Amino acid sequence: MRLNRVLRMSAAVVAAGLALSACGGGGSDAGSGSSGAKNVVAKAKSDKKLVIGIKFDQPGLGQKQADGTYAGFDVDVAKYIAKELGVEESGITWKEAQSAQREDLIKKGEVDFIVATYSITDKRKNEVSFAGPYFIAHQDLLVRADSTDITGPESLTGNKKLCSVKGSTPAQNVKEKYAKEVQLEERGKYTDCVTSLLNKTVDAMTTDDVILGGYAAQQPGKLKLVGKGFTDEKYGVGLKKDDNESITAINNAIKKMQQDGAWKAALEKNVGPSGYKIPEPPAIS
């Protein structure tokens, strides 16, 4: 009798343990484990929450406002995608995604996806996947308003100093293809390059024209866009490698945004005031 009672108690303990395991355990471990296994679509559907990476320092694209809110074209694209996936703005946690950190943020699962002037390149596609493109920009130069000798990338001669941010490739592109003598200066953020340009410690700043246009609009009479775009930069939504279901869902959201007029309206609201000419939306493969 005593032996039978012990066996029955042991069986009950084992059964309880199996049931707990099937439910995912208890406490914080269960939440983090189940969430980590979900792709973007599944997480949006079940949790109604997303962590989205954006830039915090790009006027007109992704900028943290003085009141703690976020504004810009990339922000509007991200919010539209999130809503199409079933997540309201109140369910979004915004995380700063500096250029040099973007791949790591995605691979470590610190963000669900990134909308941060993120150019689609073959090198990056080795580490992450992209939906889109949702916009095509062109590399250009930002100079001081009184500058007359810098008219394009080929004119960056005589040991001129060119600024760009770490983890981005535009400055190296200029040196390799247009002006081998140019001295490259790297900064942590685009705003650091703008400060260096205004302080005359660099001669020009390079990145995409839509980004530079925002800074020119912030500094009227002090900075100007050269206006000689010389590359195509396809902006994509970065997410974990081979999350094909989420890529399809995000592409569908971008297409809908283009078709219902929200894409153009977002550009006109955020980028139009800088004088940037609003292009046609890009085709999505």
N, C-alpha and C positions, 0 to 999 in steps of 0.2 A: 504494500500500500504506500509506504513512505517513498519507495523507489519510483513508483508510478507518479506520485505527486511531484517529485523532483523533475521527472522527465516532462510532465505537462507544463511546469513552470518554465523550464528551459525552452520548450517549443514556443511558448507565448512570448518570451523575450526575443527569440530569433525572428518571429513573425512581426513583432513590433518594430524591430530594427529594419527589416526588409520594407515595411510600409513607409517608415521614415525616409529610407533611402530613395524609394520610388517618388516621394513627394519632393525630393531635392534637398533633404536635410532641413536644418533650421537656421534662423538668424541671418546675418549678413552674407555668409558663405553661399547660401542658396540663391540669394538675389544676384550676386555677382556672377555666379557660375552659369545660371540660366541666361542672363543677359548677354554674357560674353559669347555664347554660342549662336546668337541670333544675327541674321543679316539686317540691313537697314530697314527693309520693308517689314520684316517680322517684328522688329523692335518698335517701329512706329505704330504698327497695328495693335500690339499687345500693351505697350507701355504708355503710348500717347506722349512720348517724350523723345527728344533728339538733342545731341550735342553737335553743334555745327561750328566749324572753323572759318573765320573771316579775318580780314585785315582790320586793325583798329586805327590805322593812321593814313588812310587813303581817301581824301575828300572826293565825294561823288561816287565812291565805290564801296568802301567799307571803313566807316569811321565811328569811333566812340565819341558821343556827344558829351558836352559838359554836364548834362543832367543824367548821364549814365545810360542813355538809350543808344541805339545803333542805327545808322542811316547809310544809304548808298545803293547803287544798282545791284551789287553783289548781295547785299542784305535782302533786297526785295526779291531777287531770284531765289535765294535760300528759303525765304518765308513762303514763297509760292510753291516751291517743291515740297516743303514740309507739309503744307496744307493739303496738297494732292495726295500725300502719303498718309494723311489722317491726323496730323499734328498741328494744333493751333499755335499761334505765336507765343502764348503763355507757356507752352510746353517745350520751348526752345531754350537751351543754355548756349550762350555764345562764348566761344573760346578764341583767343588771339592765335592766329596761325602765321607767324613770321616766315619769310621765304625759306630760310635754311632749315626750318623745323617741320615743314609740311609732311614729308614722307614719314618721318618718325611718329608724328601725331596719329597718322592713319594706321601705321603698322602696329603701334602699341595699343590701339583701341581707345585713345584719349578723345577722339572725335568720331562721329559716325560718318560725316563727309565734310569736304572743304569746298567753299566757294570764295576764292581769294585771289583773283587775277592769276589763276594757276594754269600756266601754258602747258598744253599737251605736247610732250616730247617722247621720243623713243626711249631715251635713257630713263625717264621717270616711269614709263610703262613697264619697265623691268621690276619695279618695286610696288606700284599701285595701279589701280584701274581708273579709267575716266569715263564719265558720261558727258554727252555734248558733242561738239562745242556749243556753248550758248552765246559766245561773242568772239569776234575776230578783231584784234587790235594790231597796231603796227609800231615797231620800235622807232623812237624818235629821240630828239635831244631837247633839253631845257637849258636855257642860258639866261644871263642877266639881260635886262631890257635894252641896255646901251651897247650890247655886244654886236659888232658888225663883221668880225672876222670868222665866226663859226657859222657856216651856212649848210653844213651837212657833215656826215661822218668822215668824209675824206679830208675835211679842213682841220681836223684835230691833229695838227702837226706841231713841230717845234716844242716837243715835250709838254704839251698841254695836259692838264689833269682832268680826268673823267671819273665821275662818281657813280656808283651803283651799290646795291645792297648785297650782302653775303647770301649765298645760296641761289642767286639769280645769275643768268648768263649774258645779259645784254652787253655789259662792258667788255667782256672777253670777246664777244662777237665783233665789236667795233675794232678791237686791237688786231684780231686775226685777219679780218677781211678788208678793213678800210684804212686804218692808221696805226701802223706798227710801232711808231714812236710814242704814242700816247701813254701817259702814266695812269695806271688804274688805281683808284682809291675806293676801298670798300667800307661801308658803314652798316650798322645793325638794322636801321630802319630808313625808309625813304625820307622821313622828316629830317633825319640827320644829314642826308645829302642836300636837302633844301637849305638847311642852316649853313652848311659849308659853302654852298653856292652864293648865298647872300653875303657871307663873310669874306668872299673872294679867296677862299683857300682851295677851291677847285674852279675850273673854267666852265664845266658843263656837267649835266647829269643826264643819264640815259636809262630809260625803261620804255614801257609802252605809252603811246601817245595819249590814250584815254586817261592814264594815271597822271601823266605830266600836265595835261590840260587842267586837271583839278587843282594842282599846285599853282599853276599860272593864274587861275581865277582867284586864288586866295591872296596873291601878291600882285595886284594890278599896278602896272607902271614900274615894277621891279624885276619881274621875270617874264619870259616869253617862250613860246614853243617855236622851234625852228620850222617845223611843218614839212619835213622831208622824210616821211615814213619809208623805211627801207627793209622791213621784214614783215611777215604775217605771223601773228601770235594767236593761236587758237586757245581760248579759255575753256577749260573743262571743269567738271565737278569731280574732285578726287575722292576715291573711296577704296576700301580694301580690295586687294587683288582678287580678280575672278568672281566678284559678287554680281553675277550676271543678271539675277532677278532684279536687283536694285538698280543696276545700270539701265535696264529696260524701263523700269518704272520712272526713273528720273528723266530719261530721254522723253518719255511720253508727257511728263509734266512740262518740260521745256518747250516741246512742240505746241502744247495747249496754250502756254503763256505767249508764244509768238502769234498764234492764230487768233486769240481773243483780244489782242491789242494791249495786254498788260505789259508785255516786253518793251514795246515802243514807248508806252507811257512812263515806265520806270526809267528808261534812258533819258527821256525828255525832262523829267523831273529832277534827276540826279546829276546828269552830265551835260544837258543842254545849256544851263547857265554859263558854262565855261566857254561856250562858243564852238564846242566840238560838234562836227557834223554827224548827225545820227545815221548810221549805215542801215542796210537791209539785214535782216536776221540771217545767220549762217544756216546752211543745210546740215541736218543731223543724220549720220549714217545709221 
